[in-house]
Amino acid sequence: MIKRLIVIAITIISSCSFAQQGTASPYSFYGIGSLKFKGTVENRSMGGISVYLDSIHVNLKNPASYVSKNVDAYPFDGESRPVKFTVAGTVSEVGLIGDNSDVKTNSAIFDYLALSVPLGRKLGFGFGLLPYTSVGYKIDDINDDGDLIYRFNGEGGTNRVFAGFGYQLSKSLGIGVDLNYNFGTIENSALAFEYTSEGEIVQYQTRQNTRSDVSGLNLNFGLSFKTMLNSKLELSTTATYSPESELTSNNERSFSTLLFDSFSGSELIRNTLDDDLESQGLKQTKVTIPSRISIGAGIGKPQKWFVGGEYTYRNTSNFSNPIFGSDISSYENSSGVAFGGFYIPNYDAFSGYFKRVVYRAGINFANTGLVIKDQSIKEFGISFGLGLPVGDRSLFSNANLGIELGQRGTTNENLIQENFINFNVSLSLNSRWFQQRKYN
């Protein structure tokens, strides 16, 4: 098990060099970027619901998942739960549609790396790393005459290291808490083009450059309740809550004079002057991260099928980021609903590989909370996925494949509509950590 984890961790870390540009969305210009963390591939393949908690998959949205009932099958023999390890990545293709343009872009990102370890019969521990938000855009603002007026560029984002505990209060009720450390760097630039009275672009232009190094802590509390309604049907309910928190942002701003080549679009910096943010009270600012609450419920036959729904609410109207202001944008409270589930033909079939495959599907609707030119930015998606058994069948490890198709934004008020396809892949590996000797 340890050798397997080391090999996979090295592979993921080495791949991060090409997976830093986690988005190509123009909406990542706002706030601290586009939210990348949407749960595990298993969650996302079921519309994003995190209601279903079991003993063989990590659930990154609800820390109550770190503890669950022991696995009856060999080699656990009802004595323990497995050590759970998971790692994932996503490749996205996005079509950006405006009033007079249609552009296709793509991006790749490492999604998460996490480990959950049982500590006795009633306690579990989990920790991991994941990208939380991502910034990656290049926007050219062109007027009705076809003249380039502004050029905006941005990159970076925030990452999250988390550690938490889950505790089994009773056979049906579990609780948990995660402590998250968020950190990252966001860089933005804005170039305003000047023209001569004859309509020729001025040779020397001025570009504003802003860099923010953000960091801070926040908490996430989780609750799960599972009970058998009868001999076949099981009810699952969950709730999570993240209180409002603040990130500290250490900021730098400068203005560069550059030589702009209108034919090639190249920019050659001549000199740069630093802005005095200290005198403006912007050298160090606080970024308010809104509170978040979600509740979900579902019903199913254990190890056979499950259907559920989840509602999420964020107090996004309280979001603030003083260093990145915008006259055309604001925030309102956001909410979303998701529905999904899975089906397994026969999880312990001795023959017929596809009888043991997990088939997943889901749908979701969300108001992101971002408002631009009085237009609420909304998102819709459908998803499908497969959980493919791998390795020793007694350990219930699997490779998860998922595809998400959706739409974000609108073309109203000269905005951009995104049509996206996300291809998700993860490994979910399980193993017995310790086993007590029965014979000496």
N, C-alpha and C positions, 0 to 999 in steps of 0.2 A: 504493500500500500504506500509506504513512504517513498520508495523509488518512483512509483507512478506519479505521485504528487510533485516530486522534484522535477521530473521530466516535463510535465505539463506546465508547471510554473515558469521554468526556463523558456519554454516555447512562447508562452504568453508575453512575458517580459520582453523578449527579443522582438516580438511582433509589434510592440507598442510604438516603435520608431516610425512605422508607416500608418499607424492608426490614430494619430493625434487629431487629425481633422475630422471630428466626429459629426459635423453637420455642414450642410451647404444652404441652410435656411436663411433667407433675409430677415426672418423674425428673430433670429438669434442676436440681432443688433440691440434689442431692447433688454433692459434689466441686466441679469448676469448670464444671459444666454438661454438657449432652449433646454428644457428639462430632458435629460437622457435616461435617467433612472426610472424604469417603468416595471420593475420586477424581473423575475427569472424568465427564461424562454418558455417554461411551462406556463407561467402566469400569462405572458403576452399572447401565447397561442390560444388562450381561452378568453380573449377580449380584454385581458388585463386584470381579471379577478384574482384575488389572493385568499379567497375564502377557504379553499381546500388545503388542509394541513395533514401530512402523513409522516410516516417514520423513515421514508427513504429519499425524500427530496428536501433540499434547503428552500425555505421561503424567506426572501430577503425583506419583504414588506412588514412581516409580523414576527417580532422576536419571541413570541409565545411558541413558535414552531421549533425552537431549539430543544424543546422537551416534548415527548409524545410517548405512547405506549410501547412496550418492548415488542420486538418482532418474534413471532412464534416459530417461524421456519428455521431450519438449519442454515448457517452455523450459530445463529443467535439463541435458538432453543428457548425463547421466552425469558432469557436471562438478561438481555441488554438490548440497546438500540445501536444501530450502526454509526460509525463515523461517516459523515456526509461531506463530500467535496464537490464543488461545482465551479465551472469556468465557462465563459461564453464570449461571443463576438457577433457583430452585426455589420452587414454590408447594405447600404441604402442607395436606391436610385430615385431621384426626385425630378419631376418636371415642373418648372416654374413658368406659370402662365400669366402674362400681363395683357394690357389692352392691345399692345402692338408687338408683342414678342412671345416667344416660346422657347425656353432653354432647358436642356437636360443636364443634370449634374449627378455626381455620385460621391459617396464618402464611406469610410470604414472606421470602426471603432471597437476597441476592447470593452466589453460590457461589465464584467464583474469576475472576481476571484474570491471564493468564500469557503469556509470550513466550519462545520458544526460538530461538536464533540460532546458525547454524553458524560455527565459527571454524577454517577450514582443513578438511582431509580427515579428521582424526582427533579433533578437539576441538569441543565444543559448549557453549553457555552458556544457562542458563535462569533466569528470575526471575519473581516474581509476588506476588499478594496474595490471601488467602482467609480466611474465618472458620474458626476451628478448633473452638471450642466455643460453645454458646449457652445462655443462661439466660432462661427466660420462663415463669413459672408463677403461678397464684393458687389456693391450696388452702385450703378451709374445712374444719375438723375439727369434725364434729357428733356428739354422743354419742347414746346410745340413746333419750334423752328428746326429741331434736330440738333441743337447746340448742347454740348455737355456742360452742365451747371455744377454738379457736385459728384464726387467720387468718395464712397465710404468703404473702408476695409476693416475687418476684425478677425481675430483668432484667439484661441485659448479656451478657458473654461474653468470649472471647479471640479475637484475630485473629493472623494469621501473615503476615509478610513473608519471602520466601525467595529465595535466590540460590544457584546451584550450577553445577558443571561435569560434563560427561561426556567420557570418553576411550575411543577405540577401540583396545584392546590388540592385536586381531587381526581378521581378517575375521569371526570368529564371536563374539568375546568383547568386551564393553564394561563399563566401570565408571563410577561417578559418585558425587558427594557433594553434598548440600544443606546449607547453613547457614540455620537458621530462627530468626527473631526473633519471639517470641510476646509479645503485649501485650494489655491490655484492662482493663475495669472490671466488677466484679460487685457488685451491690447486692441485699441481702436484708433483709427485715423480718419480724418475728414479733410478733403481737398476741395476748396471752392475756386472755381475757374473764373478768371477775369478776361474780358475781351476788349479790343480797341473799338473806337467809334466806327471803324470800317467793318467790324464783325470778325476781325482776325484774333485768334487766341493769343494772349500775352505770353511772351517767352518764359518769364519768371512767375511762379505761382507760390502760394503759401499753403502749407499743410499743417493741421493740428494733430499732434500725437498724444495719446493718453494711455497710460499703463496703470493698472491697479493690481496689487497683490493682496488677495483676500484670504481670511482665515477666521475660524471660529467654531464653537461647539453647539450642538443641539441634541435633543433627546427624542426618542420615539418609543412610545409605550404600546404594548400589544396585549390582547385578550382573546382567548379562544374557548369555545364551548362545543363539545360534541357528545351526542347521546343517541342511542338506538331508539327509534320510535316504535319498532316492532322487531320481529326476528330477521327482517331483511333490509329495512330502510333506516338510514342514519341521517340525523340532522346535524349540520355544521353551521356555527355562527362565529363571526369574528368582529373585532373592533380594534382600531389603532388610532392613536392621537399623538401628534407632534406639536408641542406648544410653540408660540412665537419666539424667535431667537434673533440674534444679531451677529453679523460677521464684521470684523474689522477690516477696513480697506485702506491700505497705504498707497497713496496716489502720486503719480508724476505726470506732468504735462509739459510739452515743449512745442515750439513752432519752428518749422523748417522752411527755408527758402529753397526752392528746387527749380531746376531747368526741366521743362516738360516738352517732350517731342510729340507733337500732335500726329505725326505719321505712324510712329511705332508704339506710342502710348507709354514710352519709358520715362522714368523719373530719376533725375540725377540731383542729389542733395548738395547744395552749395554751403549752407551754414545752418546752425540750429541754436535757438535760444530757449533756455528753460523758463517756464512760467513760475511766478512766485505764488504757489498754492497756500503757503503758510499764512500769508497776509489775508487770503480770502477765506480762511477756515476750511480749506478743502484738502490739506495735506494728509490728514487722517480723518476718514468718515466712517459712519456706521451704515451697513446695509441691512435693512429689516427683512427677515425671512418670515413669511406669513405662517400662521398656525394651520394645521391640516388634521382633518378627522375623516375616518372612513368606517362604514359599517357594511357588513355583508352576511348573507345567509344562503344556504344551499341544502339540497337533499340528494341522496344517492344510495346505491347499493355498494357496500365496501368491496373494493378490488374489481368492480364491474362497470359502474357508470356514476356520473355525478353531473348535476346542473345547478348553477347558482347565479346570484347577482350581487353587485356591490355599488354603493353610492359613496362618492368622495366630495368633500367640501373644503375649500381653501379660502382663508380670509385675505385674498390677494389685494384687496383695496388698501391694505396696510403696508404693501410693499413700498420701499423707498430706497433710492440709490442716488445720493446728491451729486456725485461726480458725473453721472450720465443722465443728464436731463434732456427732455424732448418736448417741444411745444405741441406736437401733433399726437402724442401718445399719453395714455393714462391707464389706470388699472381699476378693475371692478372685481368683486368676489367671484370666484370660479367654482364650478361644480362639474361632475361627470358621473355617468352611469355606465356600467359594463355588465354584460351577461355572457356566460360561456359554460363549458363543461367538457367532459371526456367520456370515452367508451373503450372498454377492453373486452374483446371477444372471449378470451379465456387466459387469464394471467399465468396459470400454472400448467398450460397444455404441454404434453411431452413431445408432440409432433405438430408441425405447422407453425413456422416462425411468426407469421403475420397474425396468428391468433393471440400472441402475447404483446403485439404492438399497441401502444396507447394512441388513440385517435382523438384529437382536440379541435375545438372550434369556438369562436366567440365574436362579439360585436361590442363596440363602445361609442359613446357620444360624449363630447366635452366642450365646455366653454373655458378657454384657457385663462381668462381673466385679463388678457391684454386688449386694450381698445386703441385703435389707430384711426384718426380722422372720423371719430364717432362710429366706427365699425367694430363690433365685437369679433375677435378672432376665435373661430370655433374649429373643432376637429372631429372627424368621423373616421372610424376604421373597422375593418373586418379582418379576422385572422384564422389561420388553420395551422395545425402542427401534428407531428408524429413523435412519439417516444419509442425509440428503437432499442430493444434489449442488446446489451453488449457484455462480453466477458462471462464469468462464472454466473450462471443463471440463479444460483442460490443467494447471490449478493444484490440482486435487483438493480444493477447499474444500467444506465442507458445513455444513448446519445439522442438529443432532442433537436429536431428541425422545425423551424417555424417560418411562416410568411405572413406579413401584414400588408394590407392594401388600404390606403386611406387618402383623405383630403384635409388640408388645413388652409385657412384663410379664405379670401374672396378677391374678386377683381373689381369690386365696387370702389369708387373714389380713387381709381388708378393704383390699387393695391395689387399684391401678388397672391395668386392661388397656387398652392403646392399639391401636386398629386404624387404620392410616394409609395414605394414598394420597399419593404424591409425584409431582408433574408437573415434569419437568426439561427445560430447553431450553438449548442452547449453540450458539455459532458457532465453527467451527474453520476459520481462514483461513490460506492459504499464499501465498507470493510469492517470487520471485527477488530477493534483496537486492542483489547485485552481479553483473554479467556482464562478463567480459573482452571487449574489442573484438577481433575477428578481422581487421578491416580498418580502416585509418586514412584 
